[in-house]
Amino acid sequence: MTKRSKTLSLVAAVAAIALSAPATAELPAGAKAPAFKAQGARAGKTVSVDLAGALKKGPVVLYFFPAAFTAGCNIEANAFAQNIGAYRKAGATVIGMTAGNTDQLKEFSAKECAGQFTVAAASPGVIKAYDVSLANKPGYTSRTTYVIGRDGRIVDAFSDMAPKGHISRSLEVVRKLAAR
């Protein structure tokens, strides 16, 4: 292999890694969370989601996931459902959002979310506003979790395609908010 072909191989490998990575340029702490209204589901029933309305009740854990009924998204939804009591105790509302296979949100909300929280369809505008476009799959959302304070400002943002860490981190943040 020549020096030029090694260099080209290295450049191709780096480009492939970069293209396969999720968007990680989430909104920073302190930024105003973009307002939105969306259609979603909870416990198999169609519902409307309004961030401003949810924030009147307390902080919101807004988590974006790539697609319903995929392995990582099922794990994450199950974990949020299992911990919903702790979120409620801290005064927080959990809302999941995706742009992937939104036609299955009713079933997903009943099965994987165990009817414990709302999941909604993320419009292209919401995806852009929250900077959660999945780099290697346009039109889908990255796995990104935001904790939004009652004042509508981002308190924490966490992006990682592995579902592990999203629940423990966001729960720690809402508990700290509740302790204030």
C-alpha positions as CSV (number, residue, x, y, z in Angstrom):
1,M,0.0,0.0,0.0
2,T,1.4,3.4,-1.0
3,K,1.6,6.4,1.3
4,R,-1.1,8.1,-0.7
5,S,-3.5,5.1,-0.5
6,K,-2.9,4.8,3.2
7,T,-3.7,8.5,3.6
8,L,-6.9,8.1,1.5
9,S,-7.9,5.1,3.6
10,L,-7.4,7.0,6.8
11,V,-9.4,9.9,5.5
12,A,-12.2,7.6,4.4
13,A,-12.2,5.8,7.8
14,V,-12.4,9.1,9.6
15,A,-15.2,10.3,7.3
16,A,-17.2,7.1,7.8
17,I,-16.9,7.5,11.6
18,A,-18.0,11.1,11.5
19,L,-21.0,10.3,9.3
20,S,-22.1,7.5,11.5
21,A,-22.0,9.6,14.6
22,P,-25.2,11.2,15.9
23,A,-25.6,15.0,16.0
24,T,-24.0,16.1,19.3
25,A,-24.4,19.8,19.0
26,E,-27.3,19.9,21.4
27,L,-28.6,23.2,22.8
28,P,-26.4,24.4,25.6
29,A,-27.4,24.8,29.3
30,G,-29.0,28.2,29.8
31,A,-30.5,28.4,26.3
32,K,-34.2,29.0,25.9
33,A,-36.0,25.7,25.0
34,P,-37.9,26.1,21.7
35,A,-41.7,26.1,22.3
36,F,-43.7,23.4,20.5
37,K,-47.0,21.7,20.2
38,A,-47.2,18.2,18.8
39,Q,-49.5,15.2,18.4
40,G,-48.6,12.2,20.4
41,A,-49.9,9.3,22.4
42,R,-50.2,8.1,25.9
43,A,-51.4,4.7,27.0
44,G,-52.5,4.0,23.4
45,K,-54.7,7.2,23.2
46,T,-54.0,10.2,21.0
47,V,-53.0,13.3,22.9
48,S,-51.7,16.8,22.2
49,V,-48.4,17.9,23.7
50,D,-47.6,21.5,24.6
51,L,-44.2,22.3,26.1
52,A,-45.5,25.5,27.7
53,G,-48.4,23.7,29.3
54,A,-46.1,21.0,30.7
55,L,-43.6,23.5,32.1
56,K,-46.4,25.1,34.2
57,K,-46.4,21.9,36.2
58,G,-42.6,21.8,36.7
59,P,-39.5,20.8,34.9
60,V,-39.7,18.7,31.7
61,V,-37.4,15.8,30.7
62,L,-37.7,15.9,26.9
63,Y,-36.0,12.9,25.4
64,F,-35.6,12.4,21.7
65,F,-35.2,8.8,20.4
66,P,-34.6,7.5,16.8
67,A,-37.6,5.2,16.3
68,A,-40.3,3.3,18.1
69,F,-39.9,-0.5,18.5
70,T,-36.1,-0.6,18.0
71,A,-33.9,-2.3,20.5
72,G,-32.3,0.8,22.1
73,C,-35.5,2.8,22.0
74,N,-37.4,0.0,23.7
75,I,-34.8,-0.2,26.4
76,E,-34.9,3.5,27.0
77,A,-38.7,3.8,27.1
78,N,-38.9,0.8,29.5
79,A,-36.3,2.5,31.8
80,F,-38.2,5.8,31.8
81,A,-41.4,4.0,32.6
82,Q,-39.8,2.0,35.4
83,N,-38.5,5.3,36.9
84,I,-41.5,7.5,36.3
85,G,-42.4,7.5,40.1
86,A,-39.0,9.1,40.8
87,Y,-39.5,11.7,38.1
88,R,-43.0,12.6,39.5
89,K,-41.6,12.8,43.0
90,A,-39.1,15.4,41.7
91,G,-42.0,17.3,40.1
92,A,-40.9,16.5,36.5
93,T,-42.9,15.5,33.4
94,V,-41.3,13.1,30.9
95,I,-42.0,13.5,27.2
96,G,-40.5,11.3,24.5
97,M,-40.2,12.5,20.9
98,T,-39.2,10.9,17.6
99,A,-39.5,11.4,13.9
100,G,-39.1,7.7,13.2
101,N,-42.1,5.6,12.5
102,T,-44.5,7.9,14.2
103,D,-47.5,5.8,12.9
104,Q,-46.6,3.4,15.7
105,L,-46.6,5.8,18.6
106,K,-50.0,4.7,20.0
107,E,-48.9,1.1,20.3
108,F,-45.4,2.1,21.5
109,S,-46.9,4.4,24.2
110,A,-49.0,1.5,25.6
111,K,-46.4,-1.3,25.3
112,E,-42.9,0.1,25.7
113,C,-43.8,3.2,27.7
114,A,-46.3,1.2,29.8
115,G,-48.8,4.0,29.5
116,Q,-46.7,6.1,32.0
117,F,-45.7,9.1,29.8
118,T,-46.4,10.7,26.5
119,V,-44.5,10.2,23.3
120,A,-45.0,12.5,20.4
121,A,-44.1,13.1,16.7
122,A,-41.2,15.5,16.2
123,S,-41.7,17.7,13.2
124,P,-38.8,18.8,11.0
125,G,-39.0,22.2,12.8
126,V,-38.7,20.7,16.2
127,I,-35.8,18.5,15.1
128,K,-34.0,21.6,13.7
129,A,-34.8,23.8,16.7
130,Y,-33.5,21.2,19.2
131,D,-30.6,20.2,16.9
132,V,-31.4,16.5,17.1
133,S,-31.2,15.4,13.5
134,L,-29.5,12.0,13.3
135,A,-26.4,12.6,11.1
136,N,-26.4,9.3,9.3
137,K,-30.2,9.0,8.9
138,P,-31.8,12.4,7.9
139,G,-35.4,12.7,9.1
140,Y,-34.8,10.7,12.3
141,T,-33.8,12.0,15.7
142,S,-30.7,11.3,17.6
143,R,-30.9,10.0,21.2
144,T,-30.7,13.3,23.1
145,T,-32.2,14.1,26.5
146,Y,-32.9,17.6,27.7
147,V,-33.9,18.7,31.1
148,I,-35.8,21.9,30.8
149,G,-36.4,24.0,33.9
150,R,-39.8,25.5,34.8
151,D,-38.4,28.8,33.4
152,G,-38.2,27.3,30.0
153,R,-34.4,27.2,30.0
154,I,-32.2,24.1,29.2
155,V,-30.7,22.9,32.5
156,D,-28.9,19.9,31.0
157,A,-28.4,18.2,27.6
158,F,-27.1,14.7,27.0
159,S,-26.5,13.0,23.6
160,D,-25.5,9.4,23.3
161,M,-26.9,6.7,21.0
162,A,-26.6,4.2,23.8
163,P,-29.7,4.4,26.0
164,K,-27.7,3.8,29.2
165,G,-27.1,7.0,31.1
166,H,-30.1,9.0,29.9
167,I,-32.3,8.0,32.7
168,S,-29.8,8.2,35.6
169,R,-28.4,11.6,34.4
170,S,-31.7,13.3,33.8
171,L,-33.1,11.9,37.1
172,E,-30.1,13.3,39.0
173,V,-30.7,16.7,37.4
174,V,-34.4,16.9,38.2
175,R,-33.7,15.7,41.8
176,K,-31.3,18.6,42.2
177,L,-33.9,21.0,40.8
178,A,-36.4,19.7,43.3
179,A,-34.0,20.2,46.2
180,R,-33.6,23.9,45.4
